[in-house]
């Protein structure tokens, strides 16, 4: 099982490290990361394996979202099942 994490906001040092740290703390394995800095705006998409989470998915998502709130970033964590259901014709 996988999840997609998106992060958007003003660029600053340590965004990737803090989100990856939240993943590590919850035992979510980062599979892929793409990020860009457009002028002073940071945008990142992470694909993480959540099959080995040591917490409930909702708690994991809340911890990532809290990091975003603390840093003034827009974060979103979406389980792969929900993502697939939304994009199925």
Backbone as ProteinMPNN parsed JSONL, in Angstrom:
{"seq_chain_A": "XXXXXXXXXXXXXXXXXXXXXXXXXXXXXXXXXXXXXXXXXXXXXXXXXXXXXXXXXXXXXXXXXXXXXXXXXXXXXXXXXXXXXXXXX", "coords_chain_A": {"N_chain_A": [[0.842, -1.17, 0.0], [0.455, 2.219, -0.765], [1.041, 5.768, -0.415], [0.422, 9.16, -1.386], [2.124, 12.115, -0.883], [1.837, 15.567, -0.799], [3.433, 18.721, -0.832], [3.401, 22.157, -0.553], [4.578, 25.468, -0.647], [6.222, 28.379, 0.785], [9.659, 28.402, 0.138], [12.112, 26.953, 2.265], [14.811, 26.01, 4.427], [15.102, 22.554, 5.158], [12.577, 21.362, 4.699], [12.105, 18.954, 3.208], [13.606, 17.214, 4.824], [12.181, 17.286, 7.272], [9.638, 16.257, 6.577], [10.367, 13.745, 5.583], [11.457, 12.759, 7.929], [9.163, 12.498, 9.528], [7.955, 10.467, 8.113], [9.828, 8.39, 8.516], [9.646, 8.106, 11.301], [7.12, 7.011, 11.532], [7.472, 4.666, 10.248], [7.125, 4.638, 7.476], [8.118, 4.06, 4.246], [10.011, 5.973, 2.055], [9.561, 6.057, -1.327], [9.73, 7.418, -3.826], [10.684, 10.756, -4.717], [9.901, 13.944, -5.886], [10.799, 17.237, -6.433], [10.573, 20.793, -6.678], [11.786, 24.115, -6.91], [10.352, 27.073, -7.455], [11.133, 30.155, -8.156], [10.614, 31.547, -5.173], [9.006, 29.589, -4.2], [8.215, 26.376, -2.985], [7.678, 23.09, -4.1], [6.622, 19.776, -3.703], [6.314, 16.292, -4.318], [5.769, 13.226, -2.878], [6.068, 9.724, -2.947], [5.146, 7.175, -0.903], [5.642, 4.094, 0.829], [3.268, 2.657, 2.759], [2.67, 0.292, 3.939], [3.925, -0.839, 6.117], [3.375, 0.698, 8.357], [3.692, 1.877, 11.719], [1.689, 2.952, 13.092], [-1.725, 4.164, 12.948], [-3.108, 4.974, 9.727], [-4.438, 7.45, 9.599], [-3.346, 8.82, 11.785], [-0.701, 9.007, 10.949], [-1.018, 10.635, 8.663], [-1.987, 12.927, 9.93], [0.272, 13.68, 11.413], [2.083, 14.416, 9.408], [0.629, 16.506, 8.26], [0.606, 18.247, 10.421], [3.264, 19.056, 10.569], [3.356, 20.535, 8.208], [1.529, 22.586, 8.903], [2.9, 23.757, 11.048], [5.076, 24.837, 9.702], [3.921, 26.55, 7.94], [3.004, 25.569, 5.488], [1.204, 24.069, 2.757], [-0.003, 20.92, 3.025], [-0.739, 17.585, 1.979], [-1.956, 14.356, 2.397], [-2.606, 11.426, 0.788], [-4.097, 8.307, 0.587], [-3.252, 5.565, -1.499], [-5.389, 3.945, -2.394], [-7.629, 5.65, -2.263], [-6.787, 7.634, -4.023], [-6.642, 6.147, -6.432], [-9.36, 5.418, -6.696], [-10.537, 7.914, -7.116], [-9.571, 8.548, -9.62], [-10.439, 6.717, -11.421], [-12.178, 5.645, -14.257]], "CA_chain_A": [[0.0, 0.0, 0.0], [1.242, 3.44, -0.879], [0.356, 7.05, -0.237], [1.021, 10.309, -2.054], [2.223, 13.287, -0.02], [2.191, 16.786, -1.513], [3.805, 19.843, 0.031], [3.566, 23.385, -1.333], [4.681, 26.668, 0.182], [7.433, 29.183, 0.684], [10.865, 27.589, 0.305], [12.955, 27.152, 3.447], [15.699, 24.883, 4.706], [14.654, 21.453, 5.994], [11.232, 20.841, 4.454], [12.219, 17.541, 2.854], [14.102, 16.487, 5.992], [11.138, 17.141, 8.288], [8.599, 15.341, 6.094], [10.982, 12.416, 5.564], [11.581, 12.356, 9.331], [7.838, 12.032, 9.965], [7.773, 9.157, 7.478], [10.683, 7.429, 9.212], [9.103, 7.894, 12.643], [5.933, 6.157, 11.397], [7.9, 3.49, 9.479], [6.695, 4.748, 6.078], [9.316, 4.08, 3.414], [9.939, 6.898, 0.923], [9.886, 5.35, -2.568], [10.147, 8.414, -4.814], [10.473, 12.156, -4.376], [10.196, 14.959, -6.881], [10.612, 18.557, -5.839], [11.007, 21.931, -7.475], [11.709, 25.431, -6.31], [10.004, 28.042, -8.483], [11.447, 31.416, -7.481], [10.71, 31.262, -3.729], [7.964, 28.62, -3.855], [8.648, 24.986, -2.93], [6.634, 22.106, -4.418], [7.17, 18.424, -3.587], [5.429, 15.138, -4.317], [6.432, 12.019, -2.371], [5.355, 8.456, -2.963], [5.652, 6.421, 0.242], [5.061, 2.786, 1.128], [2.679, 2.728, 4.1], [2.25, -1.052, 4.352], [4.547, -1.196, 7.392], [3.184, 1.751, 9.355], [3.598, 1.468, 13.117], [0.578, 3.745, 13.612], [-2.827, 4.171, 12.003], [-2.879, 5.875, 8.607], [-4.937, 8.774, 9.965], [-2.366, 9.455, 12.675], [0.442, 9.331, 10.107], [-1.396, 11.806, 7.867], [-2.074, 14.072, 10.845], [1.619, 14.11, 11.785], [2.637, 15.129, 8.251], [-0.109, 17.762, 8.143], [1.027, 19.129, 11.51], [4.533, 19.652, 10.137], [2.999, 21.58, 7.261], [0.926, 23.702, 9.634], [3.956, 24.413, 11.822], [5.977, 25.55, 8.786], [3.15, 27.423, 7.057], [2.95, 24.922, 4.181], [0.006, 23.282, 2.442], [0.356, 19.518, 2.871], [-1.871, 16.692, 1.76], [-1.574, 12.946, 2.386], [-3.713, 10.669, 0.21], [-3.852, 6.877, 0.429], [-3.307, 5.12, -2.89], [-6.735, 3.444, -2.707], [-8.482, 6.808, -2.516], [-6.286, 8.243, -5.255], [-7.085, 5.317, -7.556], [-10.805, 5.515, -6.818], [-10.862, 9.225, -7.667], [-9.101, 8.677, -10.998], [-10.926, 5.586, -12.183], [-13.288, 6.03, -15.133]], "C_chain_A": [[0.889, 1.235, 0.0], [0.37, 4.654, -0.599], [1.136, 8.112, -0.994], [0.973, 11.477, -1.078], [2.592, 14.47, -0.896], [2.457, 17.888, -0.499], [4.044, 21.047, -0.874], [3.662, 24.559, -0.369], [5.967, 27.404, -0.055], [8.649, 28.313, 0.985], [11.612, 27.971, 1.577], [13.795, 25.892, 3.648], [14.973, 23.827, 5.536], [13.276, 20.89, 5.732], [11.282, 19.346, 4.167], [12.642, 16.719, 4.06], [13.003, 16.273, 7.033], [10.048, 16.182, 7.85], [9.141, 13.912, 6.063], [11.156, 11.884, 6.984], [10.261, 11.846, 9.895], [7.538, 10.667, 9.366], [8.575, 8.093, 8.224], [10.127, 7.094, 10.591], [7.905, 6.948, 12.615], [6.207, 4.88, 10.615], [7.301, 3.454, 8.071], [7.95, 4.911, 5.229], [9.114, 5.004, 2.217], [10.428, 6.157, -0.319], [10.431, 6.312, -3.613], [9.847, 9.804, -4.296], [10.774, 12.995, -5.609], [9.912, 16.298, -6.225], [11.148, 19.624, -6.779], [10.918, 23.177, -6.619], [11.504, 26.402, -7.464], [10.067, 29.418, -7.839], [11.563, 31.125, -5.994], [9.653, 30.268, -3.254], [8.498, 27.188, -3.993], [7.461, 24.085, -3.25], [7.27, 20.719, -4.389], [6.035, 17.411, -3.65], [6.263, 13.944, -3.871], [5.503, 10.832, -2.557], [5.967, 7.614, -1.848], [4.914, 5.1, 0.389], [4.571, 2.823, 2.567], [2.242, 1.355, 4.609], [2.836, -1.46, 5.7], [4.379, -0.15, 8.474], [3.081, 1.177, 10.768], [2.522, 2.273, 13.853], [-0.576, 3.655, 12.614], [-2.557, 5.209, 10.92], [-3.317, 7.299, 8.939], [-3.978, 9.537, 10.862], [-1.114, 9.856, 11.896], [0.151, 10.594, 9.302], [-1.451, 13.058, 8.738], [-0.688, 14.585, 11.231], [2.288, 14.87, 10.644], [1.946, 16.486, 8.106], [0.271, 18.749, 9.24], [2.357, 19.8, 11.184], [4.262, 20.787, 9.163], [2.425, 22.799, 7.957], [1.984, 24.478, 10.411], [4.862, 25.264, 10.94], [5.238, 26.499, 7.847], [3.048, 26.893, 5.633], [1.605, 24.225, 4.0], [0.461, 21.85, 2.198], [-0.909, 18.693, 2.673], [-1.327, 15.273, 1.691], [-2.785, 12.155, 1.894], [-3.3, 9.213, 0.032], [-4.043, 6.494, -1.033], [-4.702, 4.628, -3.281], [-7.695, 4.59, -3.033], [-8.08, 7.486, -3.82], [-6.774, 7.458, -6.471], [-8.587, 5.406, -7.76], [-11.226, 6.842, -7.442], [-10.544, 9.337, -9.158], [-9.501, 7.494, -11.88], [-12.13, 6.042, -13.007], [-14.371, 4.98, -15.065]], "O_chain_A": [[1.922, 1.288, 0.667], [-0.858, 4.574, -0.553], [2.341, 7.987, -1.215], [-0.077, 11.792, -0.518], [3.556, 14.397, -1.659], [1.804, 17.977, 0.541], [4.799, 20.965, -1.843], [2.916, 24.635, 0.608], [6.717, 27.095, -0.982], [8.664, 27.575, 1.971], [11.729, 29.147, 1.92], [13.495, 24.838, 3.087], [14.301, 24.162, 6.512], [12.829, 20.014, 6.473], [10.582, 18.562, 4.808], [12.096, 15.642, 4.296], [12.905, 15.192, 7.615], [9.576, 15.376, 8.652], [8.452, 12.976, 6.47], [11.017, 10.683, 7.215], [10.239, 10.876, 10.652], [6.943, 9.811, 10.02], [8.057, 7.019, 8.527], [10.135, 5.934, 11.003], [7.692, 6.178, 13.551], [5.291, 4.102, 10.347], [7.007, 2.383, 7.539], [8.755, 5.81, 5.475], [8.163, 4.839, 1.453], [11.565, 5.687, -0.363], [11.472, 6.055, -4.217], [8.895, 10.017, -3.544], [11.777, 12.781, -6.29], [8.9, 16.466, -5.544], [12.058, 19.379, -7.57], [10.083, 23.277, -5.72], [12.361, 26.542, -8.337], [9.179, 29.804, -7.079], [12.541, 30.5, -5.581], [9.429, 30.12, -2.053], [9.142, 26.841, -4.983], [6.363, 24.291, -2.732], [8.329, 20.505, -4.979], [4.949, 17.633, -3.114], [7.333, 13.683, -4.421], [4.294, 10.935, -2.345], [7.172, 7.367, -1.848], [3.719, 5.003, 0.108], [5.365, 2.999, 3.491], [1.522, 1.265, 5.604], [2.292, -2.345, 6.36], [5.166, -0.112, 9.42], [2.466, 0.133, 10.986], [2.461, 2.269, 15.083], [-0.396, 3.109, 11.525], [-1.866, 6.201, 11.156], [-2.624, 8.254, 8.589], [-3.813, 10.749, 10.722], [-0.532, 10.912, 12.145], [0.969, 11.513, 9.26], [-1.008, 14.128, 8.32], [-0.491, 15.793, 11.363], [2.983, 15.858, 10.881], [2.604, 17.497, 7.857], [0.26, 19.959, 9.014], [2.553, 20.976, 11.488], [4.851, 21.863, 9.266], [2.795, 23.928, 7.634], [1.969, 25.709, 10.431], [5.361, 26.299, 11.381], [5.869, 27.182, 7.04], [3.009, 27.67, 4.679], [0.955, 23.841, 4.972], [1.225, 21.591, 1.268], [-1.992, 19.054, 3.133], [-0.342, 15.018, 0.998], [-3.855, 12.203, 2.5], [-2.281, 8.919, -0.595], [-4.903, 7.046, -1.718], [-5.145, 4.879, -4.401], [-8.481, 4.498, -3.977], [-8.934, 7.866, -4.622], [-7.266, 8.048, -7.434], [-9.045, 5.465, -8.901], [-12.18, 6.882, -8.219], [-11.168, 10.121, -9.874], [-8.949, 7.307, -12.964], [-13.001, 6.748, -12.499], [-15.399, 5.11, -15.729]]}, "name": "protein", "num_of_chains": 1, "seq": "XXXXXXXXXXXXXXXXXXXXXXXXXXXXXXXXXXXXXXXXXXXXXXXXXXXXXXXXXXXXXXXXXXXXXXXXXXXXXXXXXXXXXXXXX"}
